[in-house]
Amino acid sequence: MKKTLALIQMNVVAGDVEHNYKHVVELLDEAMQSNPDIIVLPETWNTGFHPSEDLPNLADPDGERTKALFSTYAKDHNVNIVAGSVSVLKHDQVFNTSYAFNREGRVVGEYSKMHGFTPAKEDKYFAGGTHVGHFELDGIPCSTVICYDIRFPEVVRMAALPGTELLFVPAQWPTMRLRHWQVLNEVRAIENQLFLCAVNGCGAVGRVQSTGHSALFDPWGTNLLEMDTTEGVGIVEIDLSTVEDIRNKINIFRDRKPELYTL
């Protein structure tokens, strides 16, 4: 089964929620020119990634605005959307939450980032999620982790274990750690034998610049697409039969011995 993905590498304006919601529709329309099967966005595109005291005032209450926008867009355009992540206000706490929408506009996936990036005090301003989630898009088993989560192989393996074939990694990863972004995503694709779609922002918060370089890795670790540092839409086709091929040749999930692992 072959599918076309559109990776939206967005220049998010920190704190300017109205601009970001308007601009994201413009980028969705640009992506639709290639008639993709799945559109993917970066992390915290509604508020920007800037953990701060004003987040509760900027965050989307219960994700309602975000869900209304993407549900309607997905249904009207017959496209699957992994809406990156947004800052969401739930029960007086802000979560970094990703939603996935199928072609009918239904929310089929929801995941809140588990690991707050402590050097930026994300853990002080965002509440952490407690579990991974799994969903299907056009019959493809999928899951999502967010940015800093990719440094924790345990959570990625949890996401992969139920047979996930396509993992999404929305992020706002900085230029100073570009090499980590490239290596960690490649390794997670290889060790979990899945396609990994990593979509990064390219905006700035103060002196911190998100590095772009959104990418798509296949289960062998081959880089099928790597964007540059500027805003734009990257288009790539994947062949899901690659997952079955590698898992038949080197079946790590069969050969695991979890009874011997102590963490």
NORVEN-V742134 format. One record per pair of residues at least 24 apart in sequence whose ideal C-beta (glycine too) atoms are under 10 Angstrom apart, sorted by sequence separation. I is the first residue (numbers start at 1). J is the second residue. D is the distance in whole Angstrom. If there is no record, write none. Layout:
# NORVEN-V742134
I&J&D + I&J&D
This chain:
# NORVEN-V742134
6&30&9 + 7&31&8 + 20&44&9 + 21&45&9 + 63&87&10 + 64&88&9 + 79&103&6 + 80&104&10 + 81&105&9 + 83&107&9 + 88&112&8 + 109&133&6 + 111&135&9 + 131&155&10 + 132&156&9 + 134&158&10 + 140&164&9 + 141&165&5 + 142&166&5 + 143&167&6 + 144&168&4 + 145&169&6 + 146&170&6 + 147&171&4 + 148&172&10 + 194&218&9 + 195&219&6 + 218&242&6 + 219&243&5 + 6&31&4 + 20&45&6 + 21&46&7 + 63&88&5 + 64&89&10 + 78&103&5 + 108&133&9 + 109&134&8 + 110&135&8 + 122&147&9 + 123&148&10 + 132&157&10 + 134&159&7 + 140&165&6 + 141&166&7 + 142&167&7 + 143&168&7 + 144&169&7 + 145&170&9 + 146&171&7 + 147&172&6 + 148&173&9 + 167&192&7 + 173&198&8 + 193&218&10 + 194&219&6 + 196&221&9 + 202&227&9 + 218&243&9 + 219&244&10 + 220&245&9 + 5&31&10 + 6&32&8 + 20&46&5 + 60&86&6 + 62&88&7 + 63&89&9 + 74&100&10 + 75&101&8 + 77&103&9 + 78&104&9 + 79&105&10 + 82&108&10 + 83&109&10 + 85&111&8 + 96&122&8 + 108&134&10 + 109&135&3 + 122&148&8 + 129&155&10 + 132&158&5 + 133&159&8 + 134&160&10 + 139&165&10 + 140&166&5 + 141&167&10 + 142&168&7 + 144&170&7 + 145&171&10 + 146&172&9 + 147&173&6 + 174&200&9 + 189&215&10 + 193&219&4 + 202&228&9 + 219&245&8 + 220&246&6 + 6&33&9 + 20&47&7 + 59&86&8 + 60&87&7 + 61&88&8 + 62&89&7 + 63&90&8 + 74&101&4 + 75&102&9 + 78&105&10 + 82&109&8 + 85&112&8 + 108&135&4 + 109&136&9 + 131&158&8 + 132&159&5 + 134&161&9 + 165&192&10 + 167&194&5 + 168&195&10 + 169&196&6 + 170&197&9 + 171&198&7 + 173&200&5 + 174&201&10 + 175&202&10 + 189&216&9 + 190&217&8 + 192&219&8 + 193&220&9 + 197&224&10 + 198&225&10 + 200&227&8 + 202&229&6 + 219&246&5 + 6&34&6 + 18&46&10 + 20&48&8 + 59&87&4 + 60&88&5 + 61&89&5 + 62&90&6 + 71&99&9 + 73&101&8 + 74&102&7 + 75&103&7 + 77&105&10 + 80&108&9 + 85&113&7 + 107&135&9 + 108&136&7 + 109&137&8 + 120&148&9 + 132&160&9 + 134&162&5 + 156&184&9 + 160&188&9 + 164&192&8 + 165&193&9 + 166&194&6 + 167&195&7 + 168&196&8 + 169&197&7 + 170&198&8 + 171&199&7 + 172&200&7 + 173&201&8 + 185&213&10 + 189&217&4 + 190&218&9 + 191&219&10 + 193&221&10 + 197&225&9 + 198&226&9 + 199&227&9 + 202&230&6 + 203&231&8 + 218&246&9 + 219&247&8 + 5&34&10 + 6&35&9 + 7&36&9 + 12&41&10 + 17&46&6 + 41&70&9 + 58&87&6 + 59&88&6 + 60&89&7 + 61&90&8 + 62&91&9 + 70&99&7 + 72&101&10 + 74&103&6 + 75&104&6 + 76&105&8 + 96&125&10 + 97&126&10 + 108&137&7 + 119&148&9 + 132&161&9 + 134&163&9 + 135&164&10 + 136&165&10 + 137&166&8 + 151&180&8 + 159&188&9 + 160&189&10 + 164&193&10 + 165&194&5 + 166&195&5 + 167&196&5 + 168&197&5 + 169&198&4 + 170&199&5 + 171&200&5 + 172&201&5 + 175&204&9 + 181&210&10 + 182&211&10 + 185&214&10 + 186&215&8 + 188&217&8 + 189&218&7 + 190&219&7 + 195&224&8 + 200&229&10 + 202&231&5 + 4&34&7 + 6&36&4 + 12&42&7 + 14&44&9 + 16&46&10 + 17&47&6 + 59&89&4 + 60&90&10 + 70&100&9 + 71&101&6 + 74&104&8 + 75&105&3 + 96&126&5 + 97&127&10 + 115&145&9 + 117&147&7 + 118&148&9 + 132&162&9 + 134&164&7 + 136&166&10 + 150&180&9 + 164&194&6 + 165&195&6 + 166&196&8 + 167&197&7 + 168&198&8 + 169&199&7 + 170&200&8 + 171&201&7 + 172&202&9 + 174&204&9 + 181&211&7 + 185&215&6 + 187&217&9 + 189&219&6 + 190&220&7 + 191&221&9 + 201&231&9 + 202&232&9 + 220&250&10 + 4&35&7 + 5&36&6 + 6&37&9 + 7&38&9 + 8&39&6 + 9&40&10 + 10&41&7 + 11&42&10 + 12&43&9 + 16&47&9 + 17&48&9 + 39&70&9 + 56&87&9 + 58&89&9 + 59&90&9 + 66&97&9 + 70&101&5 + 71&102&10 + 74&105&5 + 75&106&8 + 94&125&6 + 95&126&6 + 96&127&9 + 98&129&9 + 113&144&9 + 114&145&8 + 115&146&8 + 116&147&10 + 117&148&4 + 137&168&10 + 150&181&8 + 153&184&9 + 156&187&10 + 157&188&9 + 160&191&9 + 161&192&9 + 163&194&9 + 164&195&9 + 166&197&7 + 167&198&9 + 168&199&7 + 169&200&9 + 170&201&9 + 172&203&8 + 174&205&9 + 181&212&10 + 182&213&7 + 185&216&9 + 186&217&5 + 189&220&8 + 190&221&4 + 219&250&10 + 4&36&5 + 5&37&7 + 6&38&7 + 7&39&8 + 8&40&7 + 9&41&9 + 10&42&6 + 12&44&7 + 13&45&10 + 15&47&7 + 16&48&8 + 55&87&6 + 57&89&9 + 63&95&9 + 67&99&6 + 69&101&10 + 73&105&8 + 74&106&8 + 93&125&10 + 94&126&5 + 95&127&5 + 96&128&9 + 97&129&8 + 111&143&8 + 113&145&8 + 114&146&8 + 115&147&8 + 116&148&7 + 117&149&10 + 132&164&9 + 156&188&5 + 160&192&4 + 176&208&8 + 179&211&10 + 181&213&6 + 185&217&6 + 189&221&6 + 190&222&10 + 3&36&8 + 4&37&5 + 5&38&5 + 6&39&5 + 7&40&5 + 8&41&5 + 9&42&7 + 10&43&10 + 12&45&5 + 14&47&7 + 15&48&6 + 56&89&6 + 66&99&6 + 71&104&9 + 72&105&6 + 74&107&10 + 93&126&8 + 94&127&7 + 95&128&8 + 96&129&8 + 100&133&9 + 102&135&8 + 109&142&7 + 111&144&5 + 113&146&4 + 115&148&5 + 116&149&10 + 151&184&6 + 156&189&10 + 159&192&8 + 160&193&8 + 172&205&8 + 174&207&10 + 175&208&8 + 176&209&8 + 178&211&5 + 181&214&10 + 182&215&7 + 188&221&10 + 189&222&9 + 3&37&4 + 4&38&8 + 5&39&8 + 6&40&7 + 7&41&9 + 8&42&7 + 11&45&10 + 12&46&8 + 13&47&10 + 14&48&3 + 39&73&9 + 55&89&8 + 59&93&9 + 60&94&10 + 63&97&6 + 67&101&8 + 71&105&4 + 93&127&4 + 95&129&7 + 101&135&10 + 102&136&8 + 103&137&8 + 108&142&9 + 109&143&8 + 110&144&9 + 111&145&7 + 112&146&8 + 113&147&7 + 114&148&9 + 115&149&5 + 117&151&9 + 147&181&9 + 150&184&5 + 153&187&8 + 157&191&8 + 160&194&6 + 174&208&5 + 175&209&5 + 177&211&8 + 178&212&9 + 181&215&8 + 187&221&8 + 189&223&9 + 2&37&9 + 3&38&6 + 4&39&10 + 5&40&6 + 6&41&10 + 7&42&9 + 10&45&5 + 12&47&8 + 13&48&6 + 14&49&7 + 15&50&7 + 39&74&9 + 59&94&5 + 62&97&10 + 63&98&10 + 66&101&10 + 70&105&8 + 71&106&7 + 92&127&10 + 93&128&10 + 98&133&9 + 100&135&5 + 102&137&6 + 103&138&8 + 109&144&6 + 111&146&7 + 113&148&7 + 114&149&6 + 115&150&9 + 150&185&6 + 153&188&7 + 156&191&8 + 157&192&7 + 159&194&9 + 174&209&6 + 175&210&7 + 176&211&8 + 178&213&6 + 182&217&10 + 186&221&5 + 199&234&9 + 1&37&10 + 12&48&5 + 14&50&5 + 49&85&9 + 51&87&9 + 56&92&7 + 58&94&9 + 59&95&8 + 63&99&6 + 71&107&7 + 91&127&9 + 99&135&10 + 100&136&9 + 101&137&9 + 102&138&8 + 113&149&6 + 115&151&7 + 152&188&10 + 156&192&6 + 160&196&10 + 172&208&9 + 174&210&6 + 175&211&4 + 185&221&9 + 186&222&9 + 8&45&8 + 12&49&8 + 15&52&9 + 46&83&10 + 50&87&10 + 56&93&8 + 57&94&10 + 59&96&10 + 60&97&9 + 68&105&10 + 70&107&8 + 90&127&8 + 100&137&7 + 115&152&6 + 150&187&9 + 151&188&10 + 172&209&10 + 173&210&6 + 174&211&6 + 175&212&8 + 186&223&7 + 197&234&10 + 12&50&10 + 14&52&9 + 20&58&10 + 39&77&9 + 45&83&8 + 46&84&9 + 49&87&9 + 56&94&6 + 59&97&9 + 67&105&9 + 87&125&9 + 88&126&10 + 111&149&9 + 114&152&8 + 150&188&6 + 153&191&7 + 156&194&9 + 172&210&5 + 173&211&6 + 175&213&9 + 185&223&9 + 15&54&7 + 21&60&9 + 45&84&5 + 46&85&9 + 47&86&7 + 48&87&9 + 55&94&5 + 87&126&8 + 88&127&10 + 149&188&10 + 153&192&9 + 171&210&8 + 172&211&9 + 173&212&9 + 197&236&8 + 15&55&10 + 17&57&9 + 39&79&6 + 40&80&9 + 41&81&8 + 44&84&8 + 45&85&8 + 46&86&4 + 47&87&4 + 67&107&6 + 114&154&10 + 115&155&7 + 156&196&9 + 171&211&9 + 173&213&8 + 17&58&6 + 28&69&9 + 32&73&9 + 36&77&10 + 37&78&10 + 38&79&7 + 39&80&7 + 40&81&8 + 41&82&7 + 42&83&10 + 43&84&6 + 44&85&6 + 45&86&7 + 46&87&6 + 47&88&10 + 55&96&10 + 66&107&10 + 114&155&6 + 173&214&10 + 182&223&8 + 195&236&10 + 197&238&8 + 15&57&10 + 16&58&9 + 17&59&9 + 24&66&9 + 28&70&9 + 35&77&9 + 37&79&7 + 38&80&4 + 39&81&5 + 40&82&5 + 41&83&5 + 42&84&5 + 43&85&5 + 44&86&6 + 45&87&9 + 46&88&9 + 100&142&7 + 113&155&10 + 171&213&10 + 15&58&7 + 17&60&8 + 35&78&10 + 36&79&6 + 37&80&6 + 38&81&7 + 39&82&7 + 40&83&8 + 41&84&3 + 42&85&8 + 43&86&9 + 44&87&5 + 51&94&9 + 67&110&9 + 100&143&9 + 145&188&9 + 171&214&9 + 195&238&5 + 14&58&9 + 21&65&7 + 25&69&7 + 29&73&9 + 35&79&8 + 36&80&8 + 38&82&7 + 39&83&8 + 40&84&7 + 41&85&8 + 43&87&10 + 44&88&10 + 63&107&9 + 100&144&7 + 114&158&10 + 170&214&9 + 182&226&8 + 195&239&9 + 21&66&8 + 24&69&8 + 25&70&10 + 28&73&6 + 32&77&6 + 36&81&10 + 39&84&10 + 41&86&9 + 51&96&9 + 99&144&9 + 169&214&9 + 195&240&7 + 24&70&9 + 28&74&10 + 31&77&10 + 32&78&10 + 98&144&5 + 150&196&9 + 169&215&9 + 194&240&10 + 32&79&7 + 47&94&9 + 49&96&8 + 63&110&8 + 97&144&10 + 98&145&9 + 195&242&8 + 17&65&9 + 21&69&7 + 25&73&7 + 29&77&9 + 31&79&8 + 98&146&6 + 111&159&9 + 150&198&8 + 169&217&10 + 194&242&9 + 195&243&7 + 24&73&9 + 28&77&8 + 47&96&10 + 97&146&9 + 143&192&10 + 193&242&9 + 194&243&6 + 31&81&9 + 96&146&6 + 166&216&10 + 167&217&9 + 193&243&6 + 28&79&9 + 96&147&8 + 143&194&9 + 145&196&10 + 147&198&9 + 178&229&9 + 193&244&10 + 44&96&6 + 96&148&10 + 120&172&10 + 142&194&9 + 193&245&10 + 194&246&9 + 28&81&8 + 43&96&7 + 44&97&10 + 82&135&9 + 96&149&10 + 141&194&9 + 142&195&9 + 144&197&10 + 147&200&8 + 193&246&5 + 194&247&9 + 120&174&9 + 147&201&10 + 165&219&8 + 175&229&8 + 193&247&5 + 28&83&10 + 43&98&8 + 80&135&10 + 82&137&8 + 117&172&9 + 140&195&9 + 142&197&9 + 80&136&10 + 81&137&9 + 117&173&10 + 190&246&9 + 193&249&10 + 41&98&9 + 80&137&4 + 111&168&9 + 113&170&9 + 193&250&8 + 41&99&10 + 79&137&10 + 80&138&7 + 193&251&9 + 24&83&9 + 85&144&8 + 109&168&9 + 111&170&10 + 193&252&6 + 24&84&9 + 40&100&9 + 80&140&9 + 82&142&8 + 84&144&9 + 192&252&8 + 193&253&8 + 85&146&5 + 191&252&8 + 192&253&9 + 24&86&10 + 38&100&9 + 39&101&9 + 80&142&9 + 82&144&7 + 84&146&9 + 85&147&8 + 190&252&10 + 147&210&10 + 38&102&10 + 21&86&10 + 38&103&10 + 51&116&8 + 20&86&9 + 37&103&9 + 51&117&8 + 59&125&10 + 59&126&9 + 49&117&9 + 100&168&8 + 17&86&10 + 44&113&9 + 51&120&6 + 52&121&9 + 56&125&9 + 17&87&9 + 43&113&8 + 50&120&8 + 51&121&5 + 55&125&5 + 98&168&7 + 49&120&8 + 51&122&5 + 53&124&10 + 54&125&10 + 55&126&8 + 98&169&10 + 12&84&9 + 50&122&10 + 51&123&8 + 52&124&10 + 53&125&8 + 98&170&6 + 166&238&8 + 6&79&9 + 8&81&10 + 49&122&8 + 51&124&7 + 52&125&6 + 165&238&9 + 10&84&8 + 51&125&4 + 96&170&9 + 166&240&8 + 5&80&9 + 6&81&10 + 7&82&10 + 8&83&10 + 50&125&9 + 51&126&6 + 165&240&6 + 8&84&8 + 96&172&10 + 3&80&9 + 5&82&9 + 49&126&10 + 165&242&9 + 166&243&8 + 44&122&10 + 165&243&5 + 164&243&9 + 165&244&9 + 163&243&9 + 44&126&9 + 165&247&9 + 85&168&10 + 82&166&9 + 84&168&9 + 86&170&10 + 163&247&9 + 85&170&5 + 120&205&9 + 82&168&5 + 84&170&4 + 85&171&9 + 83&170&9 + 84&171&9 + 85&172&9 + 82&170&7 + 84&172&9 + 120&208&8 + 163&253&8 + 160&252&10 + 161&253&7 + 160&253&8 + 161&256&9 + 157&253&10 + 161&258&9 + 49&147&8 + 140&238&9 + 38&137&6 + 141&240&10 + 157&256&9 + 37&137&8 + 38&138&8 + 140&240&6 + 37&138&6 + 139&240&9 + 157&258&10 + 38&140&9 + 44&146&9 + 138&240&10 + 141&243&9 + 37&140&9 + 43&146&6 + 44&147&9 + 140&243&9 + 38&142&9 + 40&144&10 + 42&146&10 + 43&147&5 + 42&147&9 + 43&148&10 + 154&263&7 + 82&197&8 + 84&199&6 + 84&200&10 + 82&199&8 + 84&201&9 + 49&171&9 + 50&172&9 + 49&172&4 + 48&172&8 + 49&173&10 + 45&170&8 + 49&174&9 + 40&166&10 + 43&169&9 + 44&170&8 + 41&168&10 + 42&169&10 + 43&170&4 + 44&171&9 + 45&172&9 + 38&166&8 + 40&168&6 + 42&170&5 + 43&171&5 + 44&172&6 + 40&169&9 + 41&170&6 + 42&171&6 + 43&172&5 + 38&168&9 + 40&170&7 + 42&172&6 + 43&173&8 + 42&173&9 + 3&137&8 + 3&138&7 + 3&139&10 + 1&138&8 + 3&140&7 + 1&139&7 + 1&140&7 + 49&201&7 + 48&201&8 + 52&205&10 + 45&199&10 + 49&203&9 + 51&205&10 + 48&203&7 + 50&205&5 + 42&198&9 + 43&199&8 + 45&201&7 + 48&204&9 + 49&205&6 + 50&206&8 + 40&197&6 + 42&199&5 + 43&200&8 + 44&201&8 + 48&205&6 + 14&172&10 + 40&198&9 + 41&199&6 + 42&200&6 + 43&201&7 + 45&203&9 + 50&208&9 + 38&197&8 + 40&199&5 + 42&201&4 + 49&208&9 + 12&172&7 + 39&199&10 + 41&201&9 + 42&202&8 + 5&166&9 + 7&168&10 + 42&203&9 + 49&210&8 + 8&170&10 + 10&172&10 + 48&210&9 + 3&166&8 + 5&168&10 + 1&165&10 + 43&210&9 + 42&210&8 + 42&212&9 + 42&214&8 + 40&214&8 + 40&216&9 + 20&203&9 + 10&199&9 + 12&201&5 + 14&203&7 + 5&195&9 + 7&197&7 + 9&199&7 + 10&200&9 + 11&201&7 + 12&202&8 + 13&203&6 + 14&204&8 + 15&205&9 + 7&198&8 + 8&199&7 + 9&200&6 + 10&201&6 + 11&202&5 + 12&203&4 + 13&204&9 + 14&205&5 + 3&195&9 + 5&197&6 + 7&199&5 + 9&201&7 + 10&202&7 + 11&203&4 + 12&204&9 + 13&205&10 + 14&206&8 + 6&199&10 + 7&200&9 + 8&201&10 + 9&202&5 + 10&203&7 + 11&204&9 + 12&205&9 + 5&199&9 + 9&203&10 + 14&208&10 + 39&233&9 + 40&234&9 + 36&233&9 + 12&210&8 + 11&210&9 + 34&233&7 + 36&235&7 + 10&210&9 + 33&233&8 + 34&234&10 + 35&235&10 + 36&236&9 + 37&237&9 + 38&238&9 + 9&210&9 + 11&212&9 + 31&232&10 + 32&233&9 + 34&235&5 + 36&237&9 + 37&238&9 + 10&212&10 + 30&232&8 + 31&233&5 + 33&235&9 + 34&236&10 + 9&212&5 + 30&233&5 + 31&234&9 + 9&213&8 + 10&214&10 + 27&231&8 + 31&235&8 + 9&214&5 + 27&232&9 + 28&233&9 + 8&214&8 + 27&233&7 + 7&214&5 + 7&215&8 + 23&231&9 + 7&216&7 + 5&216&7 + 7&225&7 + 9&227&5 + 5&224&9 + 9&228&9 + 11&230&8 + 12&231&9 + 5&225&8 + 7&227&7 + 9&229&9 + 11&231&4 + 9&230&8 + 10&231&6 + 11&232&9 + 9&231&6 + 10&232&9 + 8&231&9 + 9&232&6 + 10&233&9 + 8&232&8 + 9&233&7 + 7&232&9 + 8&233&6 + 9&234&7 + 7&233&7 + 8&234&8 + 6&233&6 + 7&234&4 + 6&234&7 + 7&235&8 + 5&234&8 + 6&235&6 + 7&236&7 + 5&235&7 + 6&236&8 + 4&235&7 + 5&236&5 + 4&236&7 + 5&237&8 + 3&236&10 + 4&237&5 + 5&238&7 + 3&237&7 + 4&238&8 + 2&237&6 + 3&238&6 + 2&238&7 + 3&239&8 + 1&238&9 + 2&239&5 + 3&240&7 + 1&239&7 + 2&240&7 + 1&240&5 + 2&241&8 + 1&241&7 + 1&243&10
